[in-house]
Amino acid sequence: GDTSPGNITGSRTLDTTLYNFRLGPVMHWDVNRRFAFSLGGGAAVGLASSEYKFNEKIHFSDGGVASNRGSFNNTEVLYGGYADVTLMFHTVEHADIFIGARFMTLSDASVSSEGREARLELGTGLYLSAGVNWPF
């Protein structure tokens, strides 16, 4: 085939929706009547649904311009693990005020087609939470 020098401009985007699920034991300890904490850990599984979109213009050295656009998608299962810790303060109204931290890791997600590839590197994350738990 013939080749011609030129420049490619445009955009490329990766849109991913990630659902994650955790399965593992949680141990709960009441330190006294006001304070408690819990520890948990186990396997983490993710479901990543990704769409790669591109919208490009090819500018040839002879002044010609061509458009190239498209998209492709992929859904894959990701694997990893997690560990979490939560500290709770029991109030007199039978509610818990809590703070917690979770460390989680998941494998990478990728989508590819016809020589194009995008990779979402999830790696490890630290998630912090705080709130009120009020059973009724």
Phi and psi in degrees as a GROMACS rama.xvg file:
@    title "Ramachandran Plot"
@    xaxis  label "Phi"
@    yaxis  label "Psi"
@TYPE xy
-81.4579  146.134  ASP-2
-121.579  151.122  THR-3
-141.048  132.951  SER-4
-68.0584  150.508  PRO-5
-178.697  -176.062  GLY-6
-124.093  147.306  ASN-7
-115.092  126.93  ILE-8
-124.26  160.168  THR-9
143.922  -160.174  GLY-10
-128.544  152.075  SER-11
-137.736  129.664  ARG-12
-131.64  150.415  THR-13
-123.166  117.831  LEU-14
-112.702  117.247  ASP-15
-126.172  132.595  THR-16
-106.048  126.205  THR-17
-118.71  124.354  LEU-18
-109.606  130.626  TYR-19
-124.478  147.611  ASN-20
-129.527  143.528  PHE-21
-124.281  141.375  ARG-22
-136.21  117.574  LEU-23
176.58  167.525  GLY-24
-76.5911  154.727  PRO-25
-127.372  129.35  VAL-26
-109.536  133.042  MET-27
-120.551  132.91  HIS-28
-128.669  128.31  TRP-29
-88.4635  112.412  ASP-30
-71.8049  -45.4066  VAL-31
-152.557  -167.392  ASN-32
-71.0704  -12.4601  ARG-33
-107.499  -30.0638  ARG-34
-119.532  144.493  PHE-35
-148.194  161.208  ALA-36
-145.908  160.438  PHE-37
-135.817  150.052  SER-38
-126.076  142.299  LEU-39
-149.786  162.96  GLY-40
-177.555  162.468  GLY-41
161.328  -151.482  GLY-42
-87.4269  145.962  ALA-43
-122.722  137.166  ALA-44
-128.733  135.344  VAL-45
-120.963  150.795  GLY-46
-120.586  112.582  LEU-47
-109.834  121.432  ALA-48
-110.813  112.135  SER-49
-118.126  144.233  SER-50
-129.83  126.366  GLU-51
-102.658  125.779  TYR-52
-122.178  142.025  LYS-53
-136.876  144.855  PHE-54
-143.339  102.467  ASN-55
-124.817  154.79  GLU-56
-121.194  132.65  LYS-57
-104.995  118.524  ILE-58
-103.416  110.209  HIS-59
-82.8541  155.972  PHE-60
-66.0362  -21.7713  SER-61
-86.2242  6.98359  ASP-62
96.8262  -8.55419  GLY-63
-74.9205  153.326  GLY-64
-133.251  136.24  VAL-65
-130.698  147.157  ALA-66
-102.129  146.034  SER-67
-142.702  115.506  ASN-68
-139.554  155.55  ARG-69
173.935  -176.39  GLY-70
-158.787  159.397  SER-71
-153.353  159.882  PHE-72
-139.918  170.619  ASN-73
-158.776  145.977  ASN-74
-125.003  131.066  THR-75
-143.458  158.693  GLU-76
-95.2813  132.394  VAL-77
-114.178  153.121  LEU-78
-128.217  151.566  TYR-79
-176.782  -151.866  GLY-80
-152.513  171.514  GLY-81
-150.106  160.769  TYR-82
-145.758  137.787  ALA-83
-141.16  158.675  ASP-84
-139.405  139.722  VAL-85
-135.922  135.97  THR-86
-111.547  130.412  LEU-87
-123.061  143.115  MET-88
-116.284  119.115  PHE-89
-82.3015  123.814  HIS-90
-88.9136  170.65  THR-91
-71.2237  -17.6743  VAL-92
-89.0937  16.1916  GLU-93
66.1195  29.2151  HIS-94
-110.014  160.038  ALA-95
-117.888  131.301  ASP-96
-98.1544  129.489  ILE-97
-134.776  154.107  PHE-98
-132.308  145.691  ILE-99
-151.701  165.541  GLY-100
-140.321  141.141  ALA-101
-131.483  131.789  ARG-102
-105.894  126.13  PHE-103
-139.933  144.928  MET-104
-129.584  141.326  THR-105
-137.978  151.079  LEU-106
-67.8467  169.166  SER-107
-79.6149  153.739  ASP-108
-109.541  144.166  ALA-109
-142.28  156.679  SER-110
-141.373  133.881  VAL-111
-149.139  152.751  SER-112
-168.795  135.55  SER-113
47.8173  48.7195  GLU-114
84.1623  -0.426065  GLY-115
-108.261  143.079  ARG-116
-148.72  142.551  GLU-117
-131.874  143.423  ALA-118
-130.134  131.797  ARG-119
-102.519  110.366  LEU-120
-90.5315  100.445  GLU-121
-78.9684  -39.6839  LEU-122
54.319  -129.581  GLY-123
-118.149  152.983  THR-124
-143.003  151.664  GLY-125
-117.393  122.083  LEU-126
-115.811  128.64  TYR-127
-108.962  144.266  LEU-128
-141.88  154.569  SER-129
-153.212  150.039  ALA-130
172.619  -165.399  GLY-131
-124.528  131.1  VAL-132
-109.236  116.228  ASN-133
-130.155  91.6618  TRP-134
-70.6576  145.535  PRO-135
